Amino acid sequence: MVAPFEFFDRDDDLEITRQHLPHWDQPGKTYFVTFRTADSMPAHVLRQWHQRRRDWLCRHHINPDRDDWEDRLAQLPERFQRQFHETISREYHRHLDDCHGECVLRQPDLAKSVADSLHFFDAEHYRLGDFIVMPNHVHLLVGLFPGIKIKAQCRSWKRYTAGEINKKLRRSGRFWQVESFDHIVRSVDQFERLRRYIAGNPQKAGLREGEYLLYRFDGSP
């Protein structure tokens, strides 16, 4: 199931850039990506979550202002990594699953616009893994081909789908939050955990069939 996907390698070249979040680029690797609608999380909720994440990292002697804080987190004992993801990471995704905002991606035709965009360059720019289009956000696994950078690819998906969705809604303006979350997958085990998370997301959010769009990678070339 994981044959087309390559994972983080400490010995490979690594480029780190930052906006509000750090973004790691390593050629040909697999990413877990989340992008969300512009109205998906109230500003005060996001500020509080950022502060809680900052406090947790500082308590564990990790400087949250460093671009390599994720790498330092990965060097902590496994029980601390699990604690971080079961509290801080899970809280962020729980806020998304609360379905703040209009949640227009509940509409099947709008969710399909996102899915069609993700599939468009599959096997040309990247190998598309599992993904889910939730009412106000998207999670996906994607293995990039060499020469493709995750920030540029996310911008491309969001620019195209924002235009298509705004056209269908007969409106204009920003549809997606500007910055996406991206994480280089560290291992086969993490890859499989993320697949399970994606598949289980609708049930955790209390969604009914037809209120989300789930795609499962079947291993086909």
Residue pairs with C-beta under 8 A, 6 or more apart in sequence:
1 192
1 217
1 219
2 188
2 191
2 192
3 219
4 127
4 143
4 221
5 30
5 127
5 129
5 141
5 143
5 185
5 191
6 28
6 29
6 30
6 143
7 29
7 30
7 184
7 185
7 186
7 187
7 188
7 190
7 191
8 26
8 29
8 184
8 185
8 186
8 187
9 26
9 29
12 26
12 27
12 29
13 26
13 27
14 24
14 25
14 26
15 24
15 25
15 26
16 22
16 23
16 24
16 25
16 67
16 68
17 23
17 25
17 151
18 67
19 178
19 179
20 179
21 179
21 181
22 67
22 68
22 69
22 70
23 150
23 151
23 182
24 70
24 182
24 184
25 149
25 150
25 151
26 184
27 144
27 146
27 147
28 143
28 144
28 145
28 146
29 143
29 144
29 184
29 185
30 129
30 141
30 142
30 143
30 144
30 184
30 185
30 191
31 141
31 142
31 143
31 144
31 150
31 182
31 183
31 184
31 185
32 139
32 140
32 141
32 182
32 183
32 185
32 194
33 138
33 139
33 140
33 141
33 142
33 150
33 154
33 180
33 181
33 182
33 183
34 96
34 137
34 138
34 139
34 180
34 181
34 182
35 137
35 138
35 154
35 157
35 158
35 176
35 177
35 180
35 181
36 96
36 136
36 137
36 138
36 176
36 177
37 101
37 102
37 103
37 104
37 105
37 136
37 137
37 175
37 176
37 177
38 101
38 174
38 175
38 176
38 177
39 100
39 101
39 102
39 136
40 96
40 100
40 101
40 136
40 137
40 177
41 95
41 96
41 100
41 101
42 100
45 95
45 100
46 95
49 88
49 91
49 92
49 95
52 88
52 91
53 64
53 88
54 64
56 84
56 87
56 88
57 63
57 64
57 69
57 73
58 64
60 73
60 76
60 80
62 69
62 72
62 73
62 76
63 69
63 72
66 72
70 183
73 81
73 84
74 81
74 186
76 84
93 201
96 134
96 136
96 137
97 134
97 201
97 204
97 205
99 135
99 136
99 205
100 136
101 136
102 136
103 135
103 136
104 110
104 135
104 165
104 169
105 111
105 114
105 133
105 134
105 135
105 136
105 137
105 138
106 135
106 211
106 212
108 210
108 213
109 168
110 165
110 168
110 169
111 133
111 212
111 213
112 213
113 161
113 164
113 165
113 168
114 133
114 138
114 157
114 161
114 165
114 213
115 131
115 133
115 213
115 215
117 157
117 160
117 161
117 164
118 128
118 131
118 140
118 157
118 215
119 128
122 128
123 221
124 145
125 144
125 145
125 148
125 153
126 142
126 143
126 144
126 145
126 148
126 153
127 142
127 143
127 145
128 140
128 141
128 142
128 215
128 217
129 140
129 141
129 142
129 143
129 191
129 195
129 217
130 140
130 141
130 194
130 195
130 198
130 199
130 214
130 215
130 216
130 217
131 138
131 139
131 140
131 141
131 142
131 198
131 214
131 215
132 138
132 139
132 140
132 198
132 199
132 201
132 202
132 212
132 213
132 214
132 215
133 212
133 213
134 201
134 202
134 205
134 207
134 212
135 205
135 207
135 211
135 212
139 197
139 198
139 201
140 198
141 185
141 191
141 194
141 195
141 198
141 217
142 153
144 150
144 153
150 182
151 180
151 182
154 180
154 182
158 175
158 176
158 180
161 175
161 176
162 174
162 175
162 176
165 175
166 172
166 173
166 175
185 191
185 194
195 216
198 214
199 214
199 216
201 212
202 211
202 212
202 214
